[in-house]
């Protein structure tokens, strides 16, 4: 019973994850414009994948 999130908390979590994905995608585009190193781009892409995985798993 305690492990399930209440609908309102779940909505806040999903909203927060979406905002973080948007922020990271913007950061990625800015890094590409600034010709950042491959390692930096890979790091940002990995973080985006992690957050997208969180978003999918929270829609149970």
C-alpha positions as CSV (number, residue, x, y, z in Angstrom):
1,X,0.0,0.0,0.0
2,X,2.8,2.4,0.9
3,X,4.9,1.6,-2.2
4,X,2.2,2.8,-4.7
5,X,2.3,6.5,-5.5
6,X,-0.8,8.6,-5.1
7,X,-2.1,10.0,-8.5
8,X,-1.1,13.5,-7.6
9,X,2.5,12.6,-6.7
10,X,2.7,10.4,-9.8
11,X,1.7,13.4,-11.9
12,X,4.3,15.6,-10.3
13,X,6.9,12.9,-10.9
14,X,6.0,12.6,-14.6
15,X,5.9,16.3,-15.0
16,X,9.4,16.7,-13.4
17,X,10.8,13.9,-15.6
18,X,9.4,15.6,-18.7
19,X,10.9,18.9,-17.7
20,X,14.3,17.3,-17.1
21,X,14.2,15.6,-20.5
22,X,13.4,18.9,-22.2
23,X,16.2,20.6,-20.3
24,X,18.6,17.9,-21.2
25,X,17.6,17.9,-24.9
26,X,18.1,21.7,-24.9
27,X,21.5,21.2,-23.2
28,X,22.4,18.6,-25.9
29,X,21.5,20.9,-28.8
30,X,23.6,23.8,-27.2
31,X,26.5,21.4,-26.7
32,X,26.3,20.3,-30.3
33,X,26.3,24.0,-31.4
34,X,29.3,24.6,-29.2
35,X,31.1,21.6,-30.7
36,X,31.5,19.9,-27.3
37,X,33.5,16.7,-27.0
38,X,32.1,13.4,-27.9
39,X,32.3,12.3,-24.2
40,X,30.2,15.3,-23.1
41,X,27.6,14.6,-25.8
42,X,27.5,10.9,-24.9
43,X,27.0,11.8,-21.2
44,X,24.0,14.0,-21.9
45,X,22.5,11.4,-24.3
46,X,22.9,8.7,-21.6
47,X,21.1,10.9,-19.0
48,X,18.3,11.5,-21.5
49,X,17.9,7.8,-22.0
50,X,17.8,7.2,-18.3
51,X,15.0,9.8,-17.8
52,X,13.0,8.5,-20.8
53,X,13.2,5.0,-19.1
54,X,11.9,6.5,-15.9
55,X,9.1,8.2,-17.8
56,X,8.0,4.9,-19.4
57,X,8.3,2.8,-16.2
58,X,6.2,5.3,-14.2
59,X,3.2,4.9,-16.6
60,X,2.3,1.5,-15.2
